[in-house]
Amino acid sequence: MAVQRVLISGSAGFIGSHLCDRLVAQGFDVRGMDKKLGSSTADFAGLERVVAEFVPDLIVHLGANCSSQISLRDPMTDFSDNVVGTFNVCEVARLHGRIPIIFNSSMKVYPGDDGIVAPYGQSKQVGENYLRMYATLYGVPFIINRPSSVCGPRQDGSEDGGWFTWFIRASLTNQPLVLFGDGTQSRDVLYIDDHIDLLLEQVTDFKRFANDDFDFGGGPANELSLNELLDALDYHNTTNAPKLKGDMHRFVCDNAKIGTVSAWQPKIGWREGMRRTIEHFR
């Protein structure tokens, strides 16, 4: 499959904007959609108009609510953005010639230490199930990605998500931080450029990854706790709050499965990622 035209949902977001730039630089014809710009995948008629006009060879579906905190406060919006949005992408792909889909899911589909999957994880899980069903029943090919904690320039970073970048922003502006838990919970940090490298490989060689799901991240070498990042930033203007429902104390990808189909490996460690992100904000 020779991909030339790529439709990206969430194109104004953190990952989407980086992917747009990289694809355009490599000569792809790219069209973006984003709720921030008034074009949401939750609007089926609007999505279908874009697809009918642009006729993409591939859809990279990144548009979503990406925050467990927001989903806990507002599960209805999370459902609309994530479940309805992903269903609509599947359906429009079916109606327009079985367009292949690359979908960014989340490691939050796995239960937290309390056995709970928060609404955000549930909505991503439902999206995954629809992709598999559409592949089985209608022949719509897919790739499901579950990246770990992606970080870097352009990430908003706030109390609602993007903790690595939020901690950096707060440290530079002396904003108080709330730690949901004792700060010892950890994730493997993945720098944005490394994530885009893999997405680009999937766009250019879709069949190698097709109809499968992949957990990937910075791996054990880039495991980092909240407290360790605060120590590295030498910033401790923090208070503690109860752990969030559905939270995992530790989640670290070993990248074993992605290694069976790709030579991809993260190249940028968390300390270098921290340095680059600090430079971006300064």
N, C-alpha and C positions, 0 to 999 in steps of 0.2 A: 504494500500500500504506500503510494507516494503521497505524502501529506504536503499540501501547499497552503491551504486555508484553514486557520485554527480559530475557533470561537472560544473565548475565555470568559467564563462568568466570574464575578469578583475581580474584575480587571483593575479596579481602582484601589484594591486592597494591598496588603503587605506582600503576599506571595504573588498575587496576580500581576501587580505592576512590574515586579522584577521579571516574571516570566514573559510578559509582553515585550519588555525592552530586549531581552535576550533573543526572542524569536524574530522580532523585527530586524535586529542587527544581523541575523543569519539569513535574512531574505524571505521569511515567511510572510504571507498575507494574514494579518491578525485583525479580528474584530472583538471588541470588548463589550461586556454588559456588566452593570453594577447597580445594586440598589441605591447606593449613594448618588448615582447619576440618573436615577429615575427609571432604570431598566432592570427589573428583578425577575429571576427565573420563576418566582411564585406567581407571576402574571403570565399565564399560558399563552394568551393571544399575542402579547408583546414578544414573548420568546419565539413563537412560531413565525411571526413577521420577520424577525431578525434572521432566523434560520432559512426561511424561504428566499429572502433577498441575498444573503451572503453565501449560501450553499457551502457550509464548512465540510472539510474532509474529516475533521476531528473536533470534539468538544472537550475542553479541559474545564471541569466543573469545580471551581474553587469558591463560588459565592455561597455564603452561609453565615449564620451566627456561629462564632467560634469560641464562645465563652460559657463555661459551666455556670458561673455566677449569674450571668444574664438569664440563662435557661431556668435556673432555680427561681428567680424573681418573676420571670415572664415566660412560662412554658408555652403559651399560645403563639407568641411571636417566634419562638424557637421552632415550633412545629411548622409554622407557615414557611419560614425561611428555609428550613432544612428538609423536612419531609415533603411538603408540597413542591418546593423548588426542585428537589432531586427527582421526584416522580415526574414532574413536567419535562425535565431534561431527558429522562428515559423515554417518555411517550413521544416527544418531538423527534428524538433520534429514530424511533421505530417508524414513524410516519414519513420520514424523509430519507429512507433508504438505508436504515440500520447504521447510523453514524456512530463510529467508535467513541467511547467516553472514558476519559481519565478522571477519577473522582478522588478528591482529598477527603478522607474520613478522619478518624482520630483514635488515639489510644484510649480515649475515654469510653469507647464501646466496651471495655473490660470493666468488671465490677471493682469498686473501691474496696478498701479494707473492711468497710462495714457491710459489704455485700450489695450495695446500692449502685445502680447505674443511673446517673443524673439525667434529666431531660435531654441535655445536649448529647450525651452518649447514646441515649435511646433513639434520638432523631437521626443520628449518623448511622446507627445500626439498621434502622428501617431503610435508610437510603441504600446501604449495602445490599440488603435483602431484595430490594426492587431491582437493583442492577443485576444481581444473579438471576432473578426470575425473568427479566427481560432478555437476558442472554439465552436462557434455557427455552423459553417459549417463542421468542421472536428473533433470535439470532443477533441481538445487539451486543457487540463485544465491549468489554470493559477492562479497566485496571483500577483496583482499589488500593490507595496508599494510606498508611497510617503513620505519618511522621511524628517524631518525638517533639520536644520543645524547640520549635524553630525560632530563631532570633536574628536581629541585625537591623541595619538602617531601614527606615520607612515604617517599621512596626510602630503602631500607636503606643502600645504599652500603657496599661492603666490598672487600677485595682480589679478590673473585670477580666483581665487576661494579658498575656505576653509578659509574664513575671520577670524574665531576665531583663528585657528592655525597660520595663516599668521601674525596676530597682535602680537601673542606671540613670534614668530620667530623674527619679526622685533624689538620688544622691547629688546630682548636679544642680538641683533647684531647692534643695533642703526641704523637701516635702515629707511629711510623716508617712510611714509605711505600716500597714496592718499585716501581720503574719497570721494566716489561718492555720494554727497549729503551733508546734514548738520550733519550727524552722529547720528541723532535721530531715524533713521530706526531701527527696532528691529526684532528679530527672537527668536524662542524657541530652545535652544541648546540641542542636544542629544549626550551624550557621546557614543563612539564607542562600548564599552562593552554592553551597554543596547541595541543598535541596533542589535548586534550579538546575544544576548539572544533571541530576537524576530525572527530573521532569523532561528536560530536553532530550535525554536519551530515550525516554518512553515515547515522546512525540515522534522522533525520527525512526524508531524501530519498535513500533507498537506491538507487532505480532509476538516478539520475544517475551513480552510480559503479559500477554492478553489472557483475560478470563481468570485472573488470580488476584490475590491480595497480599500486600507486603507491609510488614512493620519495619521501619528503619529509622536510624537516628545517629547521633554522635557516637554511640556505643560506650562501652565501659570506660574508655579513656577520657570521655567527656562527661562523666557523671558528676553532678554538682548539686549540692544542697542549697537551700535558701540561705542558711547561715554562712556557708562557705563563700557564696557570692558577696554577701554583706561584708565579710571579712576582707575579701579582695578589694572591695570598693572603699574599705575603711569607713563604713557608714552604718550607724546603729540607731537612727531616729525611728524606732519601731515600737509598736505595741502588739500584743497577742490577742487573738480571737479564737473561738472554737473552730476546729477543723471542719471544712465544708463536707456536706453529704456527698458520698460517692467518690471521695478523694482517695488516691493511692499514696501510701507512704513512699514507695519507691517504684519507679518504672524506668528500666534501662533496656534498650534494644541491643541484641547481639548481631544484627545484620546478617545472620546466617542464611535466611531464605533469599534475600535479595542477592546474596553472593552466589547463589546457584544459577542465576540468569544474567548477572552483570558483574563487571570488574569494579563497579562503583564503590568508592570508599570516601568517607568524609575526610577533607584535607585541612580544614581550618578548625583549630582547637578552640575551646571556650575562652581561654585567655586572650587569644588574638581576636576572637569575635567580640569580646568585651572592649578591647582597645579600639577596634574599628567603629563600634557603635558609639563609644564615647566621643571619638573624633567627629562622627556624623552630627551628634547633637551640639557639639561645641562650634 
